[in-house]
Amino acid sequence: MIGAALGRGEREHRAVQAELSDALAAEAFIAHYQPKISLATGELVGFECLARWQANKRDLIAPDVFIGCAEQTGQIHELTRQVYRYALTWRPPDIGGKPLKYALNLSPLNLGDEDFPRWLFEECKAQGIAPSQVILEITETASLNNPLVLLENLTQFRIRGFELSIDDFGVGYSSMVQLARLPFSELKIDRMFVKSLATSEESMKIVSAVIGLGHSLGLNVVAEGVEGSQALELLYRAGCDQAQGYFIAKPMSHQAAALWQATCGRQDG
């Protein structure tokens, strides 16, 4: 059974590799938007923009599959630009006069593209979006590889006004010195700990410690993977700043996100 499952996985991987170039040429990669809310007010603060590929009218191919393929084949740069371009085309209405933020995932390989910070700055300018509205998320484990080069590359984004988030925090082994040295503005708690908050004292201790660490470094702290009201309440009590997850809303098309914002994303007063 295990061998059969591996065989199916390998066949799927090869099929995706074969279709990837055609999909990029057809601009088949889009973004779905998952709301992020303030835990203090319940108000919408922005959306994480997640890559999606609908290969046919019925099936979405899992991002883990096609992103991994794009990284292996050297096509991740074009894929990332295509998803970013699509994501930034939609302009959600401001909340209380404050523009909403776009959180975009950044592959570690994108950091090797020296032209990417300038390209993104120009793309934002063309769309009328301030760089300060864009949060680039990079995984904690990526920050372990050649930190001096990473610092230089991330600084190129920061000097242009973009914000930087360290994603999946708690599953890697970043040193505190390195975390303080790199120019991050946000820290995201890994969903593994958030999911078990209501049932695990250890997870609660880890999450509380991460929130305290983030705040001590002047970072905005976001919890992802919130799947229930109890987890949301525990995060609020622990002082977490923002949250996202299926309990709040699933990733959705920009049309659905606009409807969600109009019906659920605003507060009076």
C-alpha angles and dihedrals in degrees: 000000000000091000091050091051091050090049091054091048092051092048091050091049092052092046091053091049090052093051099040099087093049091048092052091049090051091047089235095156116097139162132251119202127228117192122239117203137196111248091208096057107012087234125143111255102173148307135269107227111218126194116247134182120192102193092185139000093279112032135062114202112228113257091227088062102046097036091053090049092049091051092050094048097044092246096113092099094059092041092052093049091048093051093044092049091051094045095051093049091075114077112196115203117266119258113230091340092307118117115234121242131240117219112201128185116237121203114222086236090061087067088068090062102091092190095054099088091052092045092051092047091053092046091053090047091052091051094045092244121141113232087233087068091062122083116190113206120208124177121252092237091057089060090065095067113089098330094195092059090042091053092052093048096044090048088061088063095044095051088055090055102257121139122232129214128194104222131208091016114188099039097077133055106246113163117236090238091055093046090053093046098052116081099245122151098185140038124203120205112225115253091233090075096037093053093058098040095110094050106030125068089191092056090049091052092048093048092048090049092049091049090051092048093049093049092047087058093047094251129146107240121216128185117209129193097042105171104167146030093249092058090048091052093047091050091050092051091048090056100250111164105214141005143195134181146114092292088064098035140313122242109278144172118280089253091056091042091054090052091046091051092049093051106028110012102070132074129194118235 
